[in-house]
């Protein structure tokens, strides 16, 4: 092992960072945000072991932010006030009775926090503080990770694996001298285990848990890889996992012209500042991956990510000036939760954008949103996704949020089932949890970008076949086409779309959506009689979140047993759609 500091940083790299701060205003912006964050900590009381429900996670995350920022501030400007405060935080959390191993994310993040502080400040901490912190890392982090009662995360394919393996590995590296054989064993264990979630990026880089959890799982995954590379100068084949190095393209394409993401699954509505993008841009020597990041910095986005110093480290060899966007305006990723993303422009904030997803409600953090889409144009998100509801708001009311079986409570939550997503519902029933929608064709034709998914298994028992295509037509209009074959009983098909707009029915086939002096028209083209409708988004239970300023628009169609039906819906934010629209069969759509 190299001498301390050995996690991510070195004295030579520090000199490079200081040079970047001098010569690059955007790096200076990030640097100043970290110093300001460190200064903010100086006047706060030290952290205490306060649980929220079953989690200590908020405290662990705040510890990671405080200690990482303070350690960075001390190393880069040598002001003793930062190390004095970091030492107080290190001793405070070392003194907790435990780091809540029953919810091991809490341990993973806390172990990373103490490991960075211990490693980066090692030469300047007192021997007694070093002893206390190293013992806490061992007893409250490393040892619980070897207990089968707590380490099921070693076998899972989601973000828990990435976060917990990264945190414990940081502990093993930081305190290597204390127990070299145990640390080596833990690192080998992590290299093997973390390939499980990394396989989920295959084949194209789409992250199954969506935009918000990409930031969590992928950033910790990259923290782990980066730590290995810094010490061993290799990553043992991890970055070569199929799809992993493509995943930054997924994240960038998930960002709509408004600056907000396609927030399917358990995801909030707002964009994140993602340090991990700096690692990918550097690894691939592809500055275009930081196009969105550059825009966020231009807009003075608040920089509060607890791993923000990593952006400085991973971006050390990059420039943040004059980055140009990529050329491709269409992106598709297959895998457990496939998604297609299409736009008319990267540079026009009023551009038209559509996101369309397949997948299954059974994926980690999934919703009943297979077949769902979002649509933006003229700076308005006309078709939106509610995203997640705060977990504690549900758990505190006794809701079992984490059972995703067909009849579980999860699907009784308003925001989580298909009735509150931009997809189909048949006879107002739920999508089949074990159903799965995969893409069957796509094309990046500039006049007719499109992706087509087979949703049939989501509605098995009601429909024999359900094919949905979403297209961006001539860069302006979005088309959603459903081709349905009904099962052996009559059904009522409900087509729904969540919107923040005020809705007015113009005629039997047309809705006018109005939002802040802008308009968008929804036009339905089908042979059957449609009943245009709106549905309330007011919570129907004591546990559902409120959804002010929104409604669900759409229509119902009565379909006969064994019949076939094609339904085309056009969304146009510029003009009222004309009668002679390109409602052609999906079979004739362009294919790549």
C-alpha positions, 0 to 999 in steps of 0.5 A: 500500500502507498503511504497516506493519503492513498484514497483517490488523491496524491500530493501531485494531484493536489497541485494539479487541482490548484492549477485548475482552480487558477485557470478554469473558472468552472473548476474554481466554481466547484472548488469554492462550493466545496470550501463554502460547504466546509465553512458552513459546517464550522458553526454547526453542532457535531452530528448525533445518532438520530434515526428517522424511522429505520434509517440512520442514513441522513446522518451517514450522508451528512457525515460523508459530506462534512468529512469529505468537504473538510478533508478536501478544504484542509488538504488544498489550503492547509487551514487548521480550522478544517482539520480541527472540525473534521477531527470533532466529526470523526470522533463524534460518529466513532462514538456512536453505539453502532452505524445501524447495520440493520440498514446497511447503506447507513454503514456503507456511507459512514464507513466511507466518510471515516475512511476518507477523513482518516486517510486524507488527514492521517499525518495531522491527526493525533495518534489517539484520534487515529486509533479511535477512528481505525477501531470504529471503522473495524468494529462498526463498519468492516466486522458487521459486513462479514456477518451474514445477518447484515451482508445480504447486499453482497448478493443483490444486483442493485445500488445497495451492492455498489454503495456498501461494497464501496464503503467497506472497501474504502475502510479496508484500504484506509486502515490496511496496516491494521489488518492487511490479510482481512483488508485484502480479503474484503477487496477481493470479495468486493471486486467479485461481488460488485460485478452483479450490479455492473451486469445490469448496465448491459448491453447499452448502459441503461441503469435499471433503477432510473435517473436518481439511483444512477447518481447513487449506485454509479457514483459509488461504483466509480468511487470503488473503481477509482480507489482501485486504480489509484492504488493498483493502477488497474481495475481488475476488468470492472470497467470492461463490464458490458455496457458500463462505459456507455452509461454516461450517455444514458444519463446525459440523454435522460436530461430533457431540454428543460434541464429536468430528467425523465424521472421514471421509477423511484426518482425525484423531479429535479436534476442532479449534479453528477460527479461520476460524469467527470470520471466517464468523460476522463476515462473515455476522453470524451468532454461531450459527456460534460455538456449537461454539467457545463450548462448546470454550472453556467446556470449556477446550479447549487452544488451540494452533492456529498461527493462533490470533491470527486468531481475535482479529482476525476476532472483533473485532466479536463477543461470545462470550457467550450464543450460541445454536445454530441451529435446524436439526438436519439438514444436507446438502451435495452436491458432490464428496464429499457428506455428510448430518448429522442430530441429535436435539438441539444441546444434549443431550450424549446426543443421537442423531447420524448422519453419512452420506457419498457421494462417491468414493475418487478425491477428494483425501485420499479413502478407500473410504468411499462409503456410510459412516456414523457413529452416536452416542447416549447419549454413545458413538460406536457406529459409528466411523471410524478416520480417517487413518494418519500419512503418515510411518509409511507413507511411511517403509516405502516405501508410495506413499500418493498414487497412488489408482489402482484397484490402487495401494498406497493401497488395501492400507492397512487403514484406507483401503479399504472393508473397514474402513469402515461400508459394503458390500463385495461378494465382499471386493473393493474399491470402484471408484475411479472410482465416485461416490455422489450423494444422490438424495433427502433430508428433514428430517422430524423423525420421519424425517430421512433421506438416500438415495445411489446407490452403484451405480457403486462396485460396477459389475460386481458389482451392477446397483443399490445404493441406501443410505438412512440415517435418524434415526427419531423422534430416537432410532433410526438406520436404514441400509437397502440396496436391492440388485439383483445382477448376473449372478453370485452374490455375497457381500455384507458389511455392516460397521461399526467399533465400540469396543464389546464385541460379543455375538450375542443371536440370528440377527438381533441384536447387543448392543454394550456400552461403559462400562456403556451398550448399543446394539442392532443389529438386522438385518431382511431376508428372506435368511439372514444370518450375523452376524460380527465381524472383527479390526482387528489390522494384517495388515501391518508398515505398518498402524497398530494399532487397539486397543479396536476391532472390526468387526461386521456380517454376510454374506448370500449373494445370487443372480444377478439377485436383488433384496434389501432389508436394513434395519439398526436401531441403537438405544442405548435399547431392544432394537428390536422386530419391527415396525420401520419397514423400509419401502421407500426409495421411500416415505421422506419427501422434501423 
